[in-house]
């Protein structure tokens, strides 16, 4: 259930979604670098 007529809710929902996606992909990217380059991936 989502209220499309309220721009504040839409903006907040999109901001939270984008933040979640960015955090997820950043975590996967760091994990991938760590797996590929070992200790250097943590720097």
C-alpha positions as a printed Julia matrix, in Angstrom:
43×3 Matrix{Float64}:
  0.0     0.0    0.0
  1.52    3.26  -1.13
  0.25    6.83  -1.3
  1.37    8.15  -4.66
 -0.39   11.48  -4.16
  1.9    12.53  -1.3
  5.22   13.76  -2.74
  6.81   13.72   0.72
  6.16   10.01   1.13
  7.29    9.29  -2.42
 10.52   11.23  -1.89
 11.2     9.58   1.45
 10.51    6.12   0.01
 12.8     6.68  -2.97
 15.55    8.16  -0.79
 15.44    5.15   1.53
 15.39    2.74  -1.42
 18.35    4.42  -3.14
 20.32    4.53   0.13
 19.63    0.84   0.72
 20.71   -0.07  -2.82
 23.89    2.02  -2.62
 24.79    0.49   0.74
 24.14   -3.02  -0.59
 26.19   -2.6   -3.75
 29.01   -0.83  -1.9
 29.16   -3.76   0.53
 29.23   -6.29  -2.31
 31.9    -4.29  -4.12
 34.1    -4.16  -1.01
 33.57   -7.88  -0.42
 34.54   -8.6   -4.03
 37.67   -6.47  -3.8
 38.63   -8.17  -0.54
 38.22  -11.59  -2.14
 40.25  -10.63  -5.21
 43.11   -8.71  -3.62
 43.22  -10.07  -0.08
 44.44   -7.64   2.55
 44.65   -4.73   0.1
 40.88   -4.84  -0.31
 40.46   -3.67   3.28
 42.5    -0.5    2.79
